[in-house]
Amino acid sequence: MTIYDLLHKDHEEISKLLNKLENSSEGAIKTRENTFSKLKNELTAHSEAEQQTFYTALKNNEKTHELILEGIQEHELVSHLLEELDSMNKGTEDWKAKLSVLRENVEHHVDEEENELFEHARQVLSDDQAQQIARQFKEQKQQSMANA
C-alpha cells in the first residue's frame, strides 16, 4: 500500500463523517458532538501525520514545493475552523454554516491533493519511497490519535 492509497482512504473517511454531520438535525446535539469529536481527531491526526511524512518528503522538490506550502496553509485554516466549531453550540444554524465552510475547505484541499499533488509526487517519489512513507504515515497517525 502506498501513501496515495492511505491518504485517499482517509479522505473518504473524513467525507463520510462530514456527510453524517451535515445530515444531522439541529436537535441531535449528542450525535453531532460525538461525530464532530471523531472528525476533529481524524482531521488533526491526518494533517499532522501527512505534514511530518508525505509533505516533508516533498517540500524541497521544485515540482511539489508550492503545493506543499499551500497544503500546509490549508491545514492551518482547517485547524482554526475545527477549534471554532469545537467551542460553538452544535445545535445552532451558525454551527452548521461554519461546518459547511469547513467542508468546502476540506474538499478543495482533497481535490488539489489528489488531482495535482499526487500526480507530481509520483514523478518525485519511487514506489518504494511511497510505500515507506505510507508506513511512516500510519505510525505517525496512530501516535497522534493516541495522544488526542
N, C-alpha and C positions, 0 to 999 in steps of 0.2 A: 504494500500500500504506500502510495506517495503522499507528500504533503498536500498536493492538489485534491486528492481523494478525501483526506481528512478535513480539510478546510471546507470543501463542498458539503460534506456530511454535516458539519457544524452549522453551516449556513442554512441548511434545510431544517435542522432542529430549531434554530433561532426563529425562522419563519413560522414554524408551527406554533411556537409559544406566542409570537406576535399575533397570529390569527386567533388563537384562543382568547387572548386579552381583548382584541378588537371586537370579537363576537360576544363578549360577556356583557351583561346588563349592569347598569349603574348600581342596582341593588345587590349584586353579587360581590360584595366587598371582600369577603374572606377568600373567595375563588380568585379575585383579582390580586389580592395581597400575596397569596401563595404562588400563583403563576408568575407574578411580577418578580418575586424573590428568586424563582428559578431562572427567569430571563436575565435578571441583573447578574446573578452568579455566572451564568453561562457566557454572557457577553464579556464580562470582566475577565474571566479566566481565558477565554478565547483570544481577546485582544492582547493580554499580557503575554501569553504563550506565542502568539503569532509574531509580535514585535521582537521577542527575545530569540526566536529561532529563524523563522522564514524571512522577516524583514532584515534582521542582522546579516543574513547570508547574501542579501541582495542590495543592501543600502549603498555600497561603494561601487556598484556597477553602473556604467553610463546608461545602459538600456533601461534600468529599473529605478534609478536614483530618484527622479522626480515623482514617480508613482508611489514610492515608499514614503517620501516626505509628506505627500498628500494623504496617504493612508494613515500615517501617524496623527496628523491633524484631525482626520475624521474620527479616529479612535478617541481622541481627547474630547471632541464635540459630543460623541455618543456617551462618554463617561459623564460629562456635565449634565446631559439630559437625563441620564439614569438617576443621578443624585437629586435632581429637581423632582422627578417623578416619585422617587422614594419618599420624599418629605411631604408630598401633597396628599390630600384626601382622595383616595382611589374611587370614591363614589360620585365624583363630580364630572360635569361636562368639560371643564378646563383640563382635568387629568386626561380624559380621553382625547382631547385636542392635542395635548402635548405628546401623548402616545403616538398619534398619527405623525407628528413631526419626527419623533424618534424612528418610526418605521420608514419614513421617506429617506432619512439619512442612512439607515442601515441598508436599505435596498439599493441606494445609489452606490454605497461602498462595496457591497457584494457584487453588483453588476460590473463596476470598474475593475474589481479584483479578478473576478472570474473571466471577464472578456478582454481585459487588457494586460493586467499584471501577470496572470498565469501564462499567457502567450509569450511575453518577454522573458519570464523566469525560465520557461522551458528551453530558451536559447542560451541561458546563462548556466543553469544547473544540469548536471548529468542525472540520469535516472538513479544512480547510486546515491548521489547527494540528496535528491528529492526524497528518497526512502529514509536516509539517515535523518534528515530534517523532520520527517514525519515522526520518527521515533522520539526525537528530542521534543517536538511539539507536544506529543502525547504525554510524556513525562512531566513537562513543564505545566501543562494544563491540569493534570491530576494534582500536582503540587499546589497550584493556585486555587483549585476547588477545595482542597483540604484546608487551606488557610482562610477560606472565606467565612 
